[in-house]
Protein backbone atom coordinates (compact mmCIF):
# COMPACT_ATOMS: atom_id res chain seq x y z
CA UNK A 1 0.00 0.00 0.00
CA UNK A 2 1.40 3.37 -0.97
CA UNK A 3 1.78 6.07 1.64
CA UNK A 4 -1.51 7.94 2.04
CA UNK A 5 -3.38 5.59 -0.23
CA UNK A 6 -7.03 6.33 0.50
CA UNK A 7 -6.35 7.89 3.88
CA UNK A 8 -7.23 11.35 5.21
CA UNK A 9 -4.57 13.93 5.79
CA UNK A 10 -3.51 15.00 9.28
CA UNK A 11 -4.89 18.38 10.23
CA UNK A 12 -2.58 21.22 11.25
CA UNK A 13 -2.98 22.29 14.90
CA UNK A 14 -4.38 25.65 13.73
CA UNK A 15 -7.25 23.81 12.04
CA UNK A 16 -8.02 21.96 15.26
CA UNK A 17 -7.34 24.55 17.97
CA UNK A 18 -7.50 27.93 16.21
CA UNK A 19 -4.92 30.54 15.22
CA UNK A 20 -3.52 30.97 18.74
CA UNK A 21 -2.67 27.28 19.18
CA UNK A 22 1.07 27.98 19.64
CA UNK A 23 0.46 30.38 22.57
CA UNK A 24 -1.49 27.82 24.63
CA UNK A 25 -0.30 27.50 28.22
CA UNK A 26 -1.45 24.64 30.46
CA UNK A 27 -3.48 25.71 33.51
CA UNK A 28 -1.67 26.20 36.80
CA UNK A 29 -2.66 24.38 39.97
CA UNK A 30 -4.59 27.48 41.11
CA UNK A 31 -6.64 27.50 37.90
CA UNK A 32 -7.55 23.81 37.98
CA UNK A 33 -10.98 22.84 39.33
CA UNK A 34 -11.16 20.96 42.59
CA UNK A 35 -11.82 17.21 42.56
CA UNK A 36 -15.49 17.77 43.45
CA UNK A 37 -16.26 20.08 40.53
CA UNK A 38 -17.58 18.70 37.27
CA UNK A 39 -15.24 19.17 34.35
CA UNK A 40 -17.20 19.95 31.18
CA UNK A 41 -15.18 20.17 28.03
CA UNK A 42 -16.73 22.83 25.76
CA UNK A 43 -15.97 20.82 22.64
CA UNK A 44 -17.80 17.83 24.10
CA UNK A 45 -20.86 19.64 25.45
CA UNK A 46 -24.10 19.63 23.54
CA UNK A 47 -26.14 22.72 23.10
Wavefront OBJ file of the C-alpha trace (Angstrom):
o trace
v 0.000 0.000 0.000
v 1.397 3.369 -0.970
v 1.781 6.068 1.641
v -1.507 7.943 2.037
v -3.378 5.586 -0.226
v -7.030 6.334 0.504
v -6.350 7.891 3.883
v -7.232 11.346 5.214
v -4.573 13.928 5.794
v -3.512 14.996 9.283
v -4.886 18.383 10.232
v -2.579 21.221 11.246
v -2.984 22.289 14.904
v -4.383 25.646 13.731
v -7.246 23.815 12.036
v -8.025 21.956 15.259
v -7.342 24.550 17.975
v -7.497 27.933 16.213
v -4.924 30.535 15.220
v -3.521 30.974 18.740
v -2.670 27.285 19.184
v 1.065 27.979 19.637
v 0.463 30.377 22.565
v -1.494 27.824 24.630
v -0.304 27.503 28.221
v -1.446 24.642 30.462
v -3.483 25.713 33.511
v -1.669 26.196 36.799
v -2.655 24.376 39.972
v -4.590 27.477 41.111
v -6.644 27.496 37.905
v -7.546 23.814 37.980
v -10.982 22.843 39.332
v -11.160 20.956 42.594
v -11.820 17.210 42.564
v -15.494 17.768 43.451
v -16.256 20.075 40.528
v -17.581 18.700 37.269
v -15.244 19.170 34.349
v -17.200 19.951 31.183
v -15.179 20.169 28.029
v -16.730 22.831 25.757
v -15.972 20.822 22.645
v -17.804 17.834 24.099
v -20.858 19.643 25.449
v -24.099 19.629 23.544
v -26.144 22.720 23.096
l 1 2 3 4 5 6 7 8 9 10 11 12 13 14 15 16 17 18 19 20 21 22 23 24 25 26 27 28 29 30 31 32 33 34 35 36 37 38 39 40 41 42 43 44 45 46 47
